């Protein structure tokens, strides 16, 4: 069994040092890796990124992250990424990484993602150049996620997880105002997950949303924004696909 801890939207500021570290130091007792689903900082400054780095540096399990919209606000995402990587965090954007868990190869594909909406209520590549670029950016994120998941399968990862900040399905947005759904995620991310295949999709961003959802293809989706899960992290258990037993849907630990 693969144990995946996940949380997003921790929004750390200069006054947040040490807030999550005690909980994170217990991860070796309950998880094999930690996923951070974006919005790790409040305003995306290097100073805030260093606080996050201190919280996760030297943890007893590998840490994999994507950035969120807050982490881009100061327009220095490259610096934020570099600071986190210096602390040992595997920060993904349109790429994947492999984590070894007791001989099993667990693949994590990550992208921030973007908005655009969901089937029946979505934007399209039509009209003004800005609108076209809005949707094309989301499509590029989804394409990167799909390619990364496919490459992880080729690398022998029997268990694969899609990590995003924006939501791939509307299910996990329940509780948010319908008017802002197009700014919370895109169906293109779910299409990428279903086409490439994954055992679990994890995201954040929707603070007033719902934890549990599912893609049309049957992949479990979990909104791990901290205001939703209301704890330092949740743990999900996935089947180790080296086994002959059928995979089980993600469930809380």
The 8 nearest C-alpha neighbors of each residue, nearest first, counted from 0:
[[1, 238, 239, 237, 236, 2, 240, 100],
 [0, 2, 237, 236, 239, 238, 3, 31],
 [3, 1, 30, 236, 31, 235, 234, 0],
 [4, 2, 235, 234, 32, 30, 31, 33],
 [5, 3, 234, 33, 233, 30, 232, 32],
 [6, 4, 34, 232, 233, 33, 35, 223],
 [5, 7, 232, 223, 35, 224, 225, 36],
 [8, 6, 36, 224, 203, 35, 37, 223],
 [7, 9, 38, 224, 10, 225, 39, 37],
 [8, 10, 39, 7, 11, 225, 38, 40],
 [11, 9, 40, 41, 39, 8, 38, 12],
 [10, 12, 40, 15, 9, 41, 39, 47],
 [13, 11, 47, 15, 14, 41, 40, 10],
 [12, 14, 15, 47, 50, 16, 11, 46],
 [13, 15, 12, 16, 11, 50, 18, 17],
 [16, 14, 12, 11, 13, 18, 17, 50],
 [15, 17, 18, 50, 14, 13, 54, 53],
 [16, 18, 20, 19, 15, 54, 21, 53],
 [17, 19, 15, 16, 20, 21, 54, 22],
 [20, 18, 22, 17, 21, 23, 231, 54],
 [19, 21, 23, 54, 17, 22, 18, 24],
 [22, 20, 24, 23, 19, 25, 17, 18],
 [21, 23, 24, 20, 25, 19, 231, 26],
 [24, 22, 20, 25, 26, 21, 19, 58],
 [23, 25, 21, 22, 26, 20, 58, 59],
 [26, 24, 23, 22, 27, 28, 21, 29],
 [25, 27, 28, 30, 29, 23, 24, 59],
 [26, 28, 25, 59, 29, 30, 60, 31],
 [29, 27, 26, 25, 30, 31, 24, 59],
 [28, 30, 26, 27, 2, 31, 25, 234],
 [31, 29, 2, 26, 3, 32, 4, 27],
 [30, 32, 2, 60, 3, 100, 1, 27],
 [33, 31, 61, 60, 3, 30, 62, 4],
 [32, 34, 4, 62, 5, 3, 63, 61],
 [33, 35, 5, 63, 64, 62, 4, 36],
 [36, 34, 64, 7, 6, 37, 5, 63],
 [37, 35, 7, 164, 202, 203, 65, 163],
 [36, 38, 67, 66, 65, 164, 39, 7],
 [39, 37, 67, 8, 69, 40, 70, 10],
 [38, 40, 10, 9, 37, 8, 11, 70],
 [41, 39, 10, 11, 38, 43, 70, 42],
 [40, 42, 10, 11, 69, 12, 43, 38],
 [43, 41, 69, 72, 44, 40, 73, 70],
 [42, 70, 44, 73, 72, 71, 40, 69],
 [45, 43, 47, 46, 42, 73, 48, 75],
 [44, 46, 48, 47, 79, 49, 78, 43],
 [47, 45, 49, 44, 48, 50, 13, 12],
 [48, 46, 50, 12, 44, 49, 45, 40],
 [47, 49, 45, 51, 50, 46, 79, 52],
 [50, 48, 52, 46, 47, 51, 53, 45],
 [51, 49, 47, 53, 48, 52, 16, 54],
 [52, 50, 48, 54, 49, 53, 55, 11],
 [51, 53, 49, 50, 55, 83, 54, 86],
 [54, 52, 50, 56, 51, 55, 49, 16],
 [53, 55, 20, 51, 52, 56, 50, 17],
 [56, 54, 52, 53, 58, 57, 51, 20],
 [55, 57, 86, 53, 52, 58, 54, 87],
 [58, 56, 55, 59, 87, 86, 60, 53],
 [57, 59, 60, 56, 55, 24, 23, 61],
 [58, 60, 27, 57, 26, 24, 61, 25],
 [59, 61, 32, 58, 31, 27, 62, 33],
 [62, 60, 32, 33, 63, 59, 58, 88],
 [61, 63, 33, 88, 34, 32, 89, 60],
 [64, 62, 89, 34, 88, 90, 35, 33],
 [65, 63, 35, 90, 34, 36, 89, 91],
 [64, 66, 37, 91, 90, 36, 111, 110],
 [65, 67, 37, 111, 70, 38, 64, 164],
 [68, 66, 37, 38, 70, 69, 164, 111],
 [67, 69, 71, 70, 38, 72, 66, 37],
 [70, 68, 72, 38, 71, 42, 67, 43],
 [69, 43, 71, 67, 68, 38, 40, 72],
 [72, 70, 74, 68, 76, 69, 43, 73],
 [71, 73, 69, 74, 43, 42, 70, 68],
 [74, 72, 43, 75, 71, 44, 42, 70],
 [75, 73, 71, 72, 76, 43, 70, 44],
 [74, 76, 78, 77, 73, 71, 79, 43],
 [77, 75, 79, 71, 78, 74, 80, 70],
 [76, 78, 80, 75, 79, 81, 74, 82],
 [79, 77, 81, 80, 76, 75, 82, 45],
 [80, 78, 76, 82, 77, 81, 48, 45],
 [79, 81, 77, 83, 78, 82, 76, 84],
 [80, 82, 78, 84, 83, 79, 85, 77],
 [83, 81, 85, 79, 84, 80, 78, 49],
 [82, 84, 86, 80, 85, 52, 88, 81],
 [83, 85, 88, 87, 81, 86, 82, 89],
 [84, 86, 82, 83, 87, 81, 88, 52],
 [87, 85, 56, 83, 84, 52, 88, 82],
 [86, 88, 84, 85, 56, 89, 83, 62],
 [89, 87, 84, 62, 83, 63, 86, 90],
 [88, 90, 63, 84, 64, 62, 91, 87],
 [91, 89, 64, 65, 88, 63, 80, 84],
 [90, 92, 109, 65, 94, 110, 64, 89],
 [93, 91, 110, 94, 109, 65, 111, 90],
 [92, 94, 143, 110, 144, 109, 91, 140],
 [95, 93, 147, 92, 91, 108, 109, 143],
 [94, 96, 108, 147, 107, 109, 91, 106],
 [95, 97, 107, 106, 108, 98, 94, 89],
 [96, 98, 106, 105, 104, 107, 99, 95],
 [99, 97, 105, 104, 106, 100, 96, 61],
 [98, 100, 104, 103, 102, 105, 101, 97],
 [99, 101, 103, 102, 98, 104, 31, 105],
 [102, 100, 103, 99, 104, 31, 1, 98],
 [101, 103, 100, 99, 104, 105, 98, 241],
 [104, 102, 100, 99, 101, 105, 239, 241],
 [105, 103, 156, 99, 98, 97, 106, 100],
 [104, 106, 158, 98, 156, 97, 159, 99],
 [107, 105, 97, 159, 156, 151, 96, 158],
 [106, 108, 160, 95, 96, 159, 161, 97],
 [109, 107, 95, 161, 147, 148, 94, 162],
 [108, 110, 162, 91, 92, 163, 93, 161],
 [109, 111, 92, 163, 93, 112, 65, 140],
 [112, 110, 164, 163, 66, 65, 67, 165],
 [111, 113, 140, 165, 110, 163, 137, 164],
 [112, 114, 137, 165, 184, 111, 185, 115],
 [115, 113, 184, 182, 185, 183, 181, 116],
 [114, 116, 181, 185, 122, 121, 134, 182],
 [181, 117, 115, 121, 185, 184, 120, 114],
 [116, 118, 186, 121, 120, 185, 119, 169],
 [117, 119, 120, 121, 186, 116, 185, 187],
 [118, 120, 121, 117, 116, 122, 186, 181],
 [121, 119, 117, 118, 116, 122, 181, 115],
 [120, 122, 116, 117, 115, 118, 119, 181],
 [121, 123, 115, 116, 134, 120, 124, 181],
 [124, 122, 125, 134, 121, 131, 130, 115],
 [123, 125, 131, 134, 130, 135, 126, 122],
 [126, 124, 123, 131, 127, 130, 128, 122],
 [125, 127, 128, 130, 131, 124, 129, 123],
 [126, 128, 130, 129, 131, 125, 124, 132],
 [129, 127, 131, 130, 132, 126, 125, 133],
 [130, 128, 132, 127, 131, 133, 126, 134],
 [131, 129, 133, 127, 132, 128, 124, 126],
 [130, 132, 124, 128, 129, 133, 134, 125],
 [131, 133, 135, 129, 130, 134, 136, 128],
 [134, 132, 130, 136, 131, 135, 129, 137],
 [133, 135, 137, 136, 132, 131, 124, 138],
 [134, 136, 132, 138, 137, 133, 131, 139],
 [137, 135, 139, 134, 138, 133, 132, 140],
 [138, 136, 113, 134, 140, 135, 139, 112],
 [137, 139, 135, 141, 140, 136, 142, 134],
 [140, 138, 142, 136, 137, 141, 135, 143],
 [139, 141, 137, 143, 112, 138, 142, 110],
 [142, 140, 188, 138, 144, 143, 139, 191],
 [141, 143, 139, 145, 144, 140, 138, 146],
 [144, 142, 93, 140, 146, 141, 145, 147],
 [143, 145, 141, 147, 142, 93, 146, 108],
 [146, 144, 191, 142, 148, 147, 143, 195],
 [145, 147, 149, 143, 148, 144, 142, 150],
 [146, 148, 150, 94, 144, 95, 149, 145],
 [149, 147, 151, 145, 150, 146, 108, 195],
 [148, 150, 146, 152, 147, 151, 195, 145],
 [151, 149, 153, 147, 152, 148, 146, 154],
 [150, 152, 154, 148, 153, 149, 156, 106],
 [153, 151, 149, 156, 155, 154, 150, 148],
 [152, 154, 150, 151, 155, 149, 156, 148],
 [155, 153, 151, 152, 156, 150, 104, 97],
 [156, 154, 152, 153, 157, 151, 104, 106],
 [155, 157, 104, 152, 105, 158, 106, 151],
 [156, 158, 240, 155, 104, 159, 105, 241],
 [159, 157, 105, 156, 240, 106, 198, 239],
 [160, 158, 106, 197, 198, 107, 105, 156],
 [159, 161, 107, 199, 197, 200, 198, 106],
 [160, 162, 200, 108, 109, 107, 201, 199],
 [161, 163, 109, 201, 200, 108, 202, 160],
 [164, 162, 202, 111, 110, 109, 165, 36],
 [163, 165, 202, 111, 203, 37, 36, 67],
 [166, 164, 184, 112, 113, 163, 183, 204],
 [165, 167, 184, 168, 202, 183, 185, 164],
 [166, 168, 189, 188, 186, 185, 184, 165],
 [169, 167, 170, 166, 186, 214, 189, 171],
 [168, 170, 172, 171, 117, 173, 167, 166],
 [171, 169, 212, 172, 168, 173, 213, 211],
 [170, 172, 209, 212, 169, 173, 208, 210],
 [171, 173, 208, 169, 170, 175, 209, 174],
 [174, 172, 208, 171, 175, 209, 170, 169],
 [173, 175, 208, 207, 172, 176, 209, 171],
 [174, 176, 207, 208, 173, 172, 177, 205],
 [177, 175, 178, 179, 174, 180, 173, 172],
 [176, 178, 180, 179, 175, 181, 173, 174],
 [177, 179, 176, 180, 181, 175, 182, 183],
 [180, 178, 182, 177, 181, 176, 183, 175],
 [179, 181, 183, 182, 177, 178, 116, 184],
 [116, 182, 180, 115, 179, 114, 183, 184],
 [183, 181, 114, 180, 179, 184, 115, 116],
 [184, 182, 180, 114, 181, 165, 166, 179],
 [185, 183, 114, 166, 165, 167, 113, 116],
 [184, 186, 116, 115, 114, 187, 167, 117],
 [185, 187, 117, 189, 188, 167, 168, 190],
 [186, 188, 190, 185, 189, 141, 191, 138],
 [189, 187, 167, 141, 191, 186, 190, 185],
 [190, 188, 167, 192, 186, 191, 187, 214],
 [189, 191, 187, 193, 188, 192, 194, 186],
 [190, 192, 145, 188, 194, 189, 193, 141],
 [193, 191, 189, 195, 190, 196, 194, 197],
 [194, 192, 196, 190, 216, 191, 195, 189],
 [193, 195, 191, 192, 196, 190, 145, 216],
 [196, 194, 192, 149, 145, 193, 148, 191],
 [197, 195, 193, 192, 194, 148, 198, 149],
 [198, 196, 159, 160, 199, 192, 218, 161],
 [197, 199, 159, 160, 218, 158, 219, 196],
 [198, 200, 160, 219, 197, 218, 220, 161],
 [199, 201, 161, 220, 160, 162, 219, 221],
 [200, 202, 221, 162, 220, 222, 161, 163],
 [203, 201, 164, 163, 222, 36, 166, 223],
 [202, 204, 224, 164, 7, 222, 223, 36],
 [203, 205, 165, 164, 206, 224, 8, 183],
 [206, 204, 208, 207, 203, 172, 224, 183],
 [207, 205, 226, 208, 227, 224, 204, 225],
 [208, 206, 175, 174, 205, 227, 209, 226],
 [207, 209, 172, 174, 173, 205, 171, 206],
 [210, 208, 171, 173, 172, 211, 222, 227],
 [209, 211, 222, 221, 171, 223, 227, 208],
 [212, 210, 221, 171, 209, 220, 222, 213],
 [213, 211, 220, 170, 171, 219, 221, 210],
 [212, 214, 219, 220, 218, 217, 215, 170],
 [213, 215, 216, 218, 217, 189, 168, 219],
 [216, 214, 217, 213, 218, 193, 189, 190],
 [215, 217, 214, 193, 218, 213, 194, 190],
 [216, 218, 214, 215, 213, 219, 193, 248],
 [217, 219, 214, 213, 199, 216, 198, 220],
 [220, 218, 213, 199, 212, 200, 249, 217],
 [221, 219, 200, 212, 213, 201, 199, 211],
 [220, 222, 201, 211, 210, 223, 212, 200],
 [223, 221, 210, 202, 203, 224, 171, 201],
 [224, 222, 6, 203, 7, 228, 221, 225],
 [225, 223, 203, 7, 8, 227, 226, 222],
 [224, 226, 228, 227, 229, 8, 7, 223],
 [227, 225, 229, 206, 224, 228, 207, 8],
 [228, 226, 225, 224, 229, 206, 223, 210],
 [227, 229, 225, 230, 226, 223, 224, 233],
 [230, 228, 226, 225, 227, 231, 232, 224],
 [229, 231, 232, 228, 225, 233, 226, 6],
 [230, 232, 22, 19, 6, 225, 229, 233],
 [233, 231, 6, 5, 230, 4, 234, 228],
 [232, 234, 4, 5, 235, 6, 251, 228],
 [233, 235, 4, 252, 3, 251, 2, 5],
 [236, 234, 251, 3, 250, 252, 2, 249],
 [235, 237, 2, 1, 249, 250, 0, 3],
 [238, 236, 1, 249, 0, 239, 247, 2],
 [237, 239, 0, 246, 240, 247, 1, 236],
 [238, 240, 0, 241, 1, 242, 237, 158],
 [241, 239, 242, 157, 238, 158, 246, 243],
 [240, 242, 239, 243, 157, 103, 238, 244],
 [243, 241, 240, 244, 239, 238, 245, 246],
 [242, 244, 245, 241, 240, 246, 239, 238],
 [243, 245, 242, 246, 240, 238, 241, 239],
 [246, 244, 247, 243, 238, 240, 242, 239],
 [247, 245, 238, 244, 248, 240, 237, 239],
 [248, 246, 238, 249, 245, 237, 250, 236],
 [247, 249, 250, 219, 246, 237, 198, 218],
 [250, 248, 236, 237, 235, 219, 247, 199],
 [249, 251, 235, 236, 248, 252, 237, 234],
 [250, 252, 235, 234, 236, 249, 233, 3],
 [251, 234, 235, 236, 250, 233, 2, 29]]
